[in-house]
Amino acid sequence: MIPVRSVRPSPLASVHAAEGFAARMALRRSVRDFSPDPVPEGVVEAAIRAAASAPSGANVQPWRFVVVTSPARKRRLREAAEAEEREFYSRRAPAEWLDALAPLGTDWRKPFLEVAPVVIVVFEVHQGPHSPKPYYVKESVGIAVGLLIAALHHAGLATLTHTPSPMRFLNEVCDRPPEERPYLVMPAGYPAPDARVPMVSRKPLDEVMVRC
């Protein structure tokens, strides 16, 4: 055990920091129209370092972040994802799910997987020849992804969480072993100049927080 490294701010500074972070995150939106402009060197790496600081079951850290920037590999990823999405939208998705998606204007077409300058494919790392048995895998990876989204937004980049189903094609596209299981796909970059997002609202605090 080692001493915890922590600086205790004043109560007022704590409130200001929390309110400032909440206000900044309230501006975050999922973006589907990306500019192809490159992102600054080091931004994605720093954001992934932040994500990898997440707590995990038994500190096994069961995550892998595959950063895809090759145009050829992004095209393969898009083509494979769209093949699954066409099947999903035309045959597999229940009507209730399609109705819920309708206000967002999504369909099987996923051009952002090719246009965004960076696509981060997140994998759960399960037990394998070179990886130990993990604990609370989905919870651990989910927390890490939340930090990744926040870090990229803090750096001024837009993101989108995309989960084509099924996702096993990602192992082949990203050259990952079978013990790594796809969790989600996250394009990242700057919004296109003409990017638009659906008009949605978030629940007020009194609907999502309960004191007891």
Accessible surface in RSA format (square Angstrom, percent):
REM  Atomic radii and reference values for relative SASA: ProtOr
REM  Chains: A
REM  Algorithm: Lee & Richards
REM  Probe-radius: 1.40
REM  Slices: 20
REM RES _ NUM      All-atoms   Total-Side   Main-Chain    Non-polar    All polar
REM                ABS   REL    ABS   REL    ABS   REL    ABS   REL    ABS   REL
RES MET A   1   243.35 126.0 166.10 109.9  77.25 183.9 141.10 120.0 102.24 135.5
RES ILE A   2   153.04  87.1 129.83  96.7  23.20  55.9 133.14  95.9  19.90  54.0
RES PRO A   3   118.56  86.4 102.52  93.5  16.04  58.3 114.38  94.4   4.19  26.0
RES VAL A   4   133.37  87.8 106.25  96.2  27.12  65.3 113.58  98.7  19.79  53.7
RES ARG A   5   230.63  96.8 197.06 100.5  33.58  79.9  81.16 110.9 149.48  90.6
RES SER A   6    91.86  77.6  51.01  68.1  40.86  94.1  29.81  63.5  62.06  86.9
RES VAL A   7   138.45  91.1 117.34 106.2  21.11  50.9 120.34 104.6  18.11  49.1
RES ARG A   8   227.75  95.6 197.04 100.4  30.71  73.1  71.88  98.2 155.87  94.5
RES PRO A   9    67.29  49.0  51.96  47.4  15.33  55.7  60.77  50.2   6.52  40.5
RES SER A  10    62.21  52.6  48.27  64.4  13.94  32.1  45.97  97.9  16.24  22.8
RES PRO A  11   113.93  83.0 106.22  96.8   7.71  28.0 113.49  93.7   0.43   2.7
RES LEU A  12   116.14  64.7 111.71  79.9   4.43  11.1 114.55  80.4   1.59   4.3
RES ALA A  13    43.88  40.3  35.27  54.4   8.61  19.6  40.32  56.8   3.56   9.4
RES SER A  14    48.28  40.8  40.91  54.6   7.37  17.0  31.17  66.4  17.11  24.0
RES VAL A  15    74.83  49.2  71.29  64.5   3.54   8.5  74.83  65.0   0.00   0.0
RES HIS A  16   108.79  59.5  99.20  69.0   9.59  24.5  61.42  63.3  47.37  55.1
RES ALA A  17    69.08  63.5  50.68  78.2  18.40  41.9  63.31  89.2   5.78  15.3
RES ALA A  18    64.33  59.1  50.91  78.6  13.42  30.5  59.92  84.4   4.41  11.7
RES GLU A  19   109.35  62.8 101.73  77.0   7.62  18.1  43.84  84.8  65.52  53.5
RES GLY A  20    41.17  50.8   0.00   N/A  41.17  50.8  34.90  95.8   6.28  14.1
RES PHE A  21   111.11  55.6 104.52  64.7   6.60  17.2 108.82  66.0   2.29   6.6
RES ALA A  22    60.54  55.7  50.36  77.7  10.18  23.2  56.13  79.0   4.41  11.7
RES ALA A  23    62.22  57.2  50.25  77.5  11.98  27.3  58.50  82.4   3.73   9.9
RES ARG A  24    96.53  40.5  92.65  47.2   3.88   9.2  26.19  35.8  70.35  42.6
RES MET A  25    42.10  21.8  36.46  24.1   5.65  13.4  35.96  30.6   6.14   8.1
RES ALA A  26    59.31  54.5  43.14  66.6  16.17  36.8  48.75  68.7  10.56  28.0
RES LEU A  27   137.24  76.4 117.80  84.3  19.43  48.9 121.46  85.3  15.78  42.5
RES ARG A  28    58.05  24.4  57.31  29.2   0.74   1.8   5.89   8.1  52.15  31.6
RES ARG A  29    64.07  26.9  57.06  29.1   7.01  16.7  26.19  35.8  37.88  23.0
RES SER A  30    36.48  30.8  31.94  42.6   4.54  10.5  14.58  31.0  21.90  30.7
RES VAL A  31    11.23   7.4  11.23  10.2   0.00   0.0  11.23   9.8   0.00   0.0
RES ARG A  32    70.77  29.7  65.67  33.5   5.10  12.1  32.15  43.9  38.62  23.4
RES ASP A  33    65.19  45.7  60.86  60.6   4.33  10.2  13.10  30.8  52.09  51.9
RES PHE A  34     9.70   4.9   0.00   0.0   9.70  25.2   0.00   0.0   9.70  27.8
RES SER A  35     7.20   6.1   6.79   9.1   0.41   0.9   3.76   8.0   3.44   4.8
RES PRO A  36    96.66  70.4  82.89  75.6  13.77  50.1  83.25  68.7  13.41  83.3
RES ASP A  37    79.93  56.0  78.61  78.2   1.32   3.1  13.19  31.0  66.74  66.6
RES PRO A  38   110.62  80.6 100.05  91.2  10.57  38.4 100.98  83.4   9.65  59.9
RES VAL A  39    25.10  16.5  10.29   9.3  14.81  35.7  10.74   9.3  14.36  38.9
RES PRO A  40    69.87  50.9  56.01  51.1  13.87  50.4  68.06  56.2   1.81  11.3
RES GLU A  41   168.63  96.8 134.72 101.9  33.91  80.7  68.35 132.2 100.28  81.9
RES GLY A  42    31.88  39.3   0.00   N/A  31.88  39.3  25.64  70.4   6.24  14.0
RES VAL A  43    31.81  20.9  26.26  23.8   5.55  13.4  30.25  26.3   1.56   4.2
RES VAL A  44     8.14   5.4   7.79   7.1   0.35   0.8   7.79   6.8   0.35   0.9
RES GLU A  45    91.27  52.4  86.92  65.8   4.35  10.4  53.62 103.7  37.65  30.7
RES ALA A  46    42.57  39.1  36.75  56.7   5.82  13.2  37.00  52.1   5.57  14.8
RES ALA A  47     4.48   4.1   1.53   2.4   2.95   6.7   3.87   5.5   0.60   1.6
RES ILE A  48    29.57  16.8  29.57  22.0   0.00   0.0  29.57  21.3   0.00   0.0
RES ARG A  49   166.38  69.9 154.74  78.9  11.64  27.7  73.88 101.0  92.50  56.1
RES ALA A  50    39.84  36.6  31.49  48.6   8.35  19.0  38.95  54.8   0.89   2.4
RES ALA A  51     0.00   0.0   0.00   0.0   0.00   0.0   0.00   0.0   0.00   0.0
RES ALA A  52    39.49  36.3  28.54  44.0  10.95  24.9  29.05  40.9  10.44  27.7
RES SER A  53    85.25  72.0  50.71  67.7  34.54  79.6  46.66  99.4  38.59  54.1
RES ALA A  54     6.44   5.9   0.00   0.0   6.44  14.6   0.18   0.3   6.26  16.6
RES PRO A  55    90.42  65.9  78.75  71.8  11.66  42.4  89.98  74.3   0.43   2.7
RES SER A  56    20.81  17.6   0.03   0.0  20.77  47.9   5.33  11.3  15.48  21.7
RES GLY A  57    15.00  18.5   0.00   N/A  15.00  18.5  12.10  33.2   2.90   6.5
RES ALA A  58    79.82  73.4  30.13  46.5  49.69 113.0  50.28  70.8  29.54  78.3
RES ASN A  59   105.81  73.0  94.13  91.0  11.68  28.1  29.38  70.7  76.42  73.9
RES VAL A  60    37.80  24.9  16.74  15.2  21.06  50.7  22.48  19.5  15.32  41.5
RES GLN A  61    81.57  45.6  70.54  51.6  11.03  26.3  11.41  24.3  70.16  53.2
RES PRO A  62     1.67   1.2   0.05   0.0   1.63   5.9   1.67   1.4   0.00   0.0
RES TRP A  63    15.94   6.4  11.42   5.5   4.51  10.6   6.76   3.6   9.18  14.9
RES ARG A  64    92.86  39.0  91.22  46.5   1.64   3.9  28.72  39.3  64.13  38.9
RES PHE A  65    29.82  14.9   8.19   5.1  21.63  56.3   8.19   5.0  21.63  61.9
RES VAL A  66    26.46  17.4  23.16  21.0   3.30   8.0  26.46  23.0   0.00   0.0
RES VAL A  67    66.16  43.5  39.37  35.6  26.78  64.5  39.37  34.2  26.78  72.6
RES VAL A  68     3.91   2.6   1.06   1.0   2.85   6.9   3.91   3.4   0.00   0.0
RES THR A  69    76.18  54.2  64.25  65.1  11.94  28.5  32.84  44.1  43.35  65.5
RES SER A  70    48.94  41.4  41.93  56.0   7.01  16.1  34.97  74.5  13.96  19.6
RES PRO A  71   104.96  76.5 101.96  92.9   3.00  10.9 103.06  85.1   1.90  11.8
RES ALA A  72    73.33  67.4  61.15  94.4  12.18  27.7  69.62  98.0   3.70   9.8
RES ARG A  73    75.72  31.8  74.29  37.9   1.43   3.4  13.71  18.7  62.01  37.6
RES LYS A  74    14.19   6.9  14.19   8.7   0.00   0.0   1.11   1.0  13.09  13.9
RES ARG A  75   119.21  50.1 119.21  60.8   0.00   0.0  37.22  50.9  81.98  49.7
RES ARG A  76   102.66  43.1  98.85  50.4   3.81   9.1  49.75  68.0  52.90  32.1
RES LEU A  77     0.00   0.0   0.00   0.0   0.00   0.0   0.00   0.0   0.00   0.0
RES ARG A  78    59.60  25.0  59.60  30.4   0.00   0.0   5.24   7.2  54.36  32.9
RES GLU A  79    93.18  53.5  85.00  64.3   8.18  19.5  38.43  74.3  54.75  44.7
RES ALA A  80    26.87  24.7  17.40  26.8   9.47  21.5  25.20  35.5   1.67   4.4
RES ALA A  81     0.00   0.0   0.00   0.0   0.00   0.0   0.00   0.0   0.00   0.0
RES GLU A  82    16.92   9.7  16.92  12.8   0.00   0.0   0.66   1.3  16.26  13.3
RES ALA A  83    51.11  47.0  40.78  62.9  10.34  23.5  42.06  59.2   9.06  24.0
RES GLU A  84    43.81  25.2  42.97  32.5   0.85   2.0   3.96   7.7  39.85  32.5
RES GLU A  85    11.97   6.9  11.97   9.1   0.00   0.0   0.00   0.0  11.97   9.8
RES ARG A  86   106.01  44.5 104.31  53.2   1.70   4.0  41.38  56.6  64.63  39.2
RES GLU A  87    56.85  32.6  55.82  42.2   1.03   2.4  17.59  34.0  39.26  32.1
RES PHE A  88    32.33  16.2  32.33  20.0   0.00   0.0  32.33  19.6   0.00   0.0
RES TYR A  89    42.05  19.6  28.38  16.1  13.67  35.6  23.03  17.3  19.02  23.4
RES SER A  90    86.75  73.3  47.56  63.5  39.19  90.3  49.04 104.4  37.71  52.8
RES ARG A  91   187.44  78.7 150.79  76.9  36.66  87.3  46.54  63.6 140.90  85.4
RES ARG A  92   104.58  43.9  76.26  38.9  28.32  67.4  61.70  84.3  42.88  26.0
RES ALA A  93    13.63  12.5   0.00   0.0  13.63  31.0   0.08   0.1  13.55  35.9
RES PRO A  94    83.08  60.5  71.88  65.5  11.20  40.7  83.08  68.6   0.00   0.0
RES ALA A  95    74.04  68.1  63.31  97.7  10.73  24.4  65.65  92.5   8.38  22.2
RES GLU A  96   144.90  83.2 136.85 103.5   8.04  19.2  53.84 104.1  91.06  74.3
RES TRP A  97   116.01  46.6 113.39  54.9   2.62   6.1 109.51  58.4   6.50  10.5
RES LEU A  98    56.22  31.3  50.98  36.5   5.24  13.2  51.30  36.0   4.92  13.2
RES ASP A  99   101.49  71.1  90.13  89.7  11.36  26.9  27.30  64.2  74.19  74.0
RES ALA A 100    61.52  56.6  36.86  56.9  24.66  56.1  48.24  67.9  13.28  35.2
RES LEU A 101    23.36  13.0  23.34  16.7   0.02   0.1  23.34  16.4   0.02   0.1
RES ALA A 102    69.98  64.3  45.53  70.3  24.46  55.6  55.82  78.6  14.16  37.5
RES PRO A 103    99.51  72.5  68.99  62.9  30.52 110.9  82.29  67.9  17.22 107.0
RES LEU A 104    63.69  35.5  53.88  38.5   9.81  24.7  54.47  38.3   9.22  24.8
RES GLY A 105    66.35  81.8   0.00   N/A  66.35  81.8  36.29  99.6  30.06  67.3
RES THR A 106    24.84  17.7   5.07   5.1  19.78  47.1   8.79  11.8  16.05  24.3
RES ASP A 107    52.73  36.9  51.07  50.8   1.66   3.9  20.90  49.2  31.83  31.7
RES TRP A 108    68.53  27.5  68.53  33.2   0.00   0.0  54.13  28.9  14.40  23.4
RES ARG A 109   128.23  53.8 120.42  61.4   7.81  18.6  41.42  56.6  86.81  52.6
RES LYS A 110     9.95   4.9   9.95   6.1   0.00   0.0   0.05   0.0   9.90  10.6
RES PRO A 111    55.94  40.8  55.94  51.0   0.00   0.0  55.94  46.2   0.00   0.0
RES PHE A 112     8.07   4.0   6.24   3.9   1.83   4.8   7.86   4.8   0.21   0.6
RES LEU A 113     0.00   0.0   0.00   0.0   0.00   0.0   0.00   0.0   0.00   0.0
RES GLU A 114    39.43  22.6  30.61  23.2   8.81  21.0  16.76  32.4  22.66  18.5
RES VAL A 115    59.06  38.9  51.10  46.3   7.95  19.2  56.73  49.3   2.33   6.3
RES ALA A 116     0.00   0.0   0.00   0.0   0.00   0.0   0.00   0.0   0.00   0.0
RES PRO A 117    17.10  12.5   8.11   7.4   8.99  32.7  12.43  10.3   4.67  29.0
RES VAL A 118     7.23   4.8   7.23   6.5   0.00   0.0   7.23   6.3   0.00   0.0
RES VAL A 119     0.00   0.0   0.00   0.0   0.00   0.0   0.00   0.0   0.00   0.0
RES ILE A 120     0.00   0.0   0.00   0.0   0.00   0.0   0.00   0.0   0.00   0.0
RES VAL A 121     0.00   0.0   0.00   0.0   0.00   0.0   0.00   0.0   0.00   0.0
RES VAL A 122     0.00   0.0   0.00   0.0   0.00   0.0   0.00   0.0   0.00   0.0
RES PHE A 123     0.00   0.0   0.00   0.0   0.00   0.0   0.00   0.0   0.00   0.0
RES GLU A 124     4.37   2.5   4.37   3.3   0.00   0.0   0.61   1.2   3.76   3.1
RES VAL A 125    11.01   7.2  10.14   9.2   0.87   2.1  10.14   8.8   0.87   2.4
RES HIS A 126    30.89  16.9  30.89  21.5   0.00   0.0  20.10  20.7  10.79  12.6
RES GLN A 127   115.28  64.5  95.51  69.8  19.78  47.1  25.19  53.6  90.10  68.3
RES GLY A 128    22.92  28.3   0.00   N/A  22.92  28.3  11.75  32.2  11.17  25.0
RES PRO A 129   112.95  82.3  71.09  64.8  41.86 152.2  85.03  70.2  27.91 173.5
RES HIS A 130   176.14  96.3 138.12  96.0  38.02  97.3 103.83 107.0  72.31  84.1
RES SER A 131    17.79  15.0  10.48  14.0   7.31  16.8  13.00  27.7   4.79   6.7
RES PRO A 132    86.40  63.0  75.81  69.1  10.58  38.5  84.64  69.9   1.76  10.9
RES LYS A 133   117.33  57.2 111.46  68.4   5.86  14.0  57.72  52.0  59.60  63.5
RES PRO A 134    14.35  10.5   6.39   5.8   7.96  28.9   6.39   5.3   7.96  49.5
RES TYR A 135    99.81  46.6  95.97  54.6   3.84  10.0  64.09  48.2  35.72  44.0
RES TYR A 136   158.67  74.1 142.94  81.3  15.73  40.9  99.90  75.1  58.77  72.4
RES VAL A 137    18.50  12.2  14.40  13.0   4.09   9.9  14.40  12.5   4.09  11.1
RES LYS A 138   133.50  65.1 129.02  79.2   4.49  10.7 100.16  90.2  33.34  35.5
RES GLU A 139   103.03  59.2  93.09  70.4   9.94  23.7  58.03 112.2  45.00  36.7
RES SER A 140     2.89   2.4   2.12   2.8   0.77   1.8   0.77   1.6   2.12   3.0
RES VAL A 141     0.00   0.0   0.00   0.0   0.00   0.0   0.00   0.0   0.00   0.0
RES GLY A 142    25.90  31.9   0.00   N/A  25.90  31.9  16.01  43.9   9.88  22.1
RES ILE A 143    83.55  47.5  74.64  55.6   8.90  21.5  81.27  58.5   2.28   6.2
RES ALA A 144     0.00   0.0   0.00   0.0   0.00   0.0   0.00   0.0   0.00   0.0
RES VAL A 145     8.11   5.3   8.11   7.3   0.00   0.0   8.11   7.0   0.00   0.0
RES GLY A 146    37.25  45.9   0.00   N/A  37.25  45.9  31.02  85.1   6.23  13.9
RES LEU A 147    69.96  39.0  67.34  48.2   2.62   6.6  67.47  47.4   2.49   6.7
RES LEU A 148     0.00   0.0   0.00   0.0   0.00   0.0   0.00   0.0   0.00   0.0
RES ILE A 149    29.83  17.0  29.82  22.2   0.02   0.0  29.82  21.5   0.02   0.0
RES ALA A 150    16.52  15.2  15.61  24.1   0.90   2.1  15.88  22.4   0.64   1.7
RES ALA A 151    23.31  21.4  11.56  17.8  11.75  26.7  18.52  26.1   4.80  12.7
RES LEU A 152     0.00   0.0   0.00   0.0   0.00   0.0   0.00   0.0   0.00   0.0
RES HIS A 153    28.22  15.4  26.85  18.7   1.37   3.5  18.35  18.9   9.87  11.5
RES HIS A 154   115.82  63.3 106.69  74.2   9.13  23.4  74.52  76.8  41.30  48.1
RES ALA A 155    51.32  47.2  18.10  27.9  33.22  75.6  29.70  41.8  21.62  57.3
RES GLY A 156    41.88  51.6   0.00   N/A  41.88  51.6  28.29  77.6  13.60  30.4
RES LEU A 157     5.06   2.8   0.65   0.5   4.41  11.1   1.71   1.2   3.36   9.0
RES ALA A 158    11.88  10.9   4.72   7.3   7.16  16.3  11.42  16.1   0.46   1.2
RES THR A 159     4.78   3.4   3.44   3.5   1.33   3.2   0.31   0.4   4.47   6.8
RES LEU A 160     6.99   3.9   5.90   4.2   1.09   2.8   6.99   4.9   0.00   0.0
RES THR A 161    62.07  44.1  44.48  45.1  17.60  41.9  16.74  22.5  45.33  68.5
RES HIS A 162    13.02   7.1  10.71   7.4   2.31   5.9   3.17   3.3   9.86  11.5
RES THR A 163    81.53  58.0  64.68  65.6  16.85  40.1  33.02  44.3  48.51  73.3
RES PRO A 164     0.90   0.7   0.00   0.0   0.90   3.3   0.00   0.0   0.90   5.6
RES SER A 165    58.00  49.0  57.56  76.8   0.44   1.0  24.48  52.1  33.52  47.0
RES PRO A 166    73.21  53.4  67.43  61.5   5.78  21.0  73.07  60.3   0.14   0.9
RES MET A 167    36.02  18.7  30.43  20.1   5.59  13.3  30.43  25.9   5.59   7.4
RES ARG A 168   118.62  49.8 111.04  56.6   7.57  18.0  68.58  93.7  50.04  30.3
RES PHE A 169    34.53  17.3  22.88  14.2  11.65  30.3  30.57  18.5   3.96  11.3
RES LEU A 170     0.00   0.0   0.00   0.0   0.00   0.0   0.00   0.0   0.00   0.0
RES ASN A 171    17.07  11.8  15.59  15.1   1.48   3.6  15.88  38.2   1.20   1.2
RES GLU A 172   128.34  73.7 116.93  88.5  11.41  27.2  46.67  90.3  81.67  66.7
RES VAL A 173     7.20   4.7   7.20   6.5   0.00   0.0   7.20   6.3   0.00   0.0
RES CYS A 174     8.71   6.6   0.00   0.0   8.71  20.5   0.58   1.5   8.13   8.8
RES ASP A 175    99.03  69.4  74.61  74.3  24.42  57.7  37.76  88.9  61.27  61.1
RES ARG A 176    72.59  30.5  59.20  30.2  13.39  31.9   1.80   2.5  70.79  42.9
RES PRO A 177    47.36  34.5  39.21  35.7   8.15  29.6  46.69  38.5   0.67   4.2
RES PRO A 178   106.36  77.5  99.19  90.4   7.18  26.1 102.51  84.6   3.85  23.9
RES GLU A 179    29.96  17.2  22.51  17.0   7.45  17.7  12.77  24.7  17.18  14.0
RES GLU A 180     3.19   1.8   3.19   2.4   0.00   0.0   0.18   0.4   3.01   2.5
RES ARG A 181   110.39  46.4 110.39  56.3   0.00   0.0  23.36  31.9  87.03  52.7
RES PRO A 182    16.96  12.4   5.10   4.6  11.87  43.1   5.10   4.2  11.87  73.7
RES TYR A 183    51.29  23.9  42.32  24.1   8.96  23.3  19.72  14.8  31.57  38.9
RES LEU A 184    12.77   7.1  12.77   9.1   0.00   0.0  12.77   9.0   0.00   0.0
RES VAL A 185     0.00   0.0   0.00   0.0   0.00   0.0   0.00   0.0   0.00   0.0
RES MET A 186     0.00   0.0   0.00   0.0   0.00   0.0   0.00   0.0   0.00   0.0
RES PRO A 187     0.00   0.0   0.00   0.0   0.00   0.0   0.00   0.0   0.00   0.0
RES ALA A 188     0.07   0.1   0.07   0.1   0.00   0.0   0.07   0.1   0.00   0.0
RES GLY A 189     0.00   0.0   0.00   N/A   0.00   0.0   0.00   0.0   0.00   0.0
RES TYR A 190    72.66  33.9  72.66  41.3   0.00   0.0  54.94  41.3  17.73  21.9
RES PRO A 191    60.44  44.1  49.87  45.5  10.57  38.4  49.87  41.2  10.57  65.7
RES ALA A 192    16.72  15.4  12.17  18.8   4.55  10.4  12.17  17.1   4.55  12.1
RES PRO A 193   138.09 100.6  96.21  87.7  41.89 152.3 109.74  90.6  28.36 176.2
RES ASP A 194   105.45  73.9  94.00  93.6  11.45  27.1  39.23  92.3  66.22  66.0
RES ALA A 195    21.52  19.8   7.01  10.8  14.51  33.0   7.02   9.9  14.50  38.4
RES ARG A 196   180.88  75.9 165.27  84.2  15.62  37.2  79.00 108.0 101.88  61.7
RES VAL A 197    59.48  39.1  35.17  31.8  24.31  58.6  38.48  33.4  21.00  57.0
RES PRO A 198    32.00  23.3  19.81  18.1  12.18  44.3  31.14  25.7   0.85   5.3
RES MET A 199   195.72 101.4 158.58 104.9  37.15  88.4 122.81 104.4  72.91  96.6
RES VAL A 200    75.01  49.4  46.38  42.0  28.63  69.0  53.96  46.9  21.05  57.1
RES SER A 201   109.35  92.4  76.93 102.7  32.42  74.7  46.40  98.8  62.95  88.2
RES ARG A 202   130.12  54.6 103.49  52.8  26.63  63.4  66.44  90.8  63.68  38.6
RES LYS A 203   147.09  71.8 124.16  76.2  22.93  54.6  70.41  63.4  76.68  81.7
RES PRO A 204    72.16  52.6  61.49  56.1  10.67  38.8  72.16  59.6   0.00   0.0
RES LEU A 205   117.74  65.6 107.81  77.1   9.93  25.0 109.53  76.9   8.21  22.1
RES ASP A 206   120.63  84.5  89.98  89.6  30.65  72.5  47.03 110.7  73.60  73.4
RES GLU A 207   114.13  65.5  80.24  60.7  33.89  80.7  32.24  62.4  81.89  66.9
RES VAL A 208    94.86  62.4  57.89  52.4  36.97  89.1  64.23  55.8  30.62  83.1
RES MET A 209    83.39  43.2  71.02  47.0  12.38  29.5  45.26  38.5  38.13  50.5
RES VAL A 210   129.13  85.0  99.25  89.8  29.89  72.0 102.82  89.3  26.32  71.4
RES ARG A 211   203.70  85.5 174.01  88.7  29.68  70.7  71.07  97.1 132.63  80.4
RES CYS A 212   171.46 129.7  89.21  99.5  82.24 193.3  70.45 178.5 101.00 108.9
END  Absolute sums over single chains surface
CHAIN  1 A    13350.7      10833.7       2517.0       8077.2       5273.5
END  Absolute sums over all chains
TOTAL         13350.7      10833.7       2517.0       8077.2       5273.5
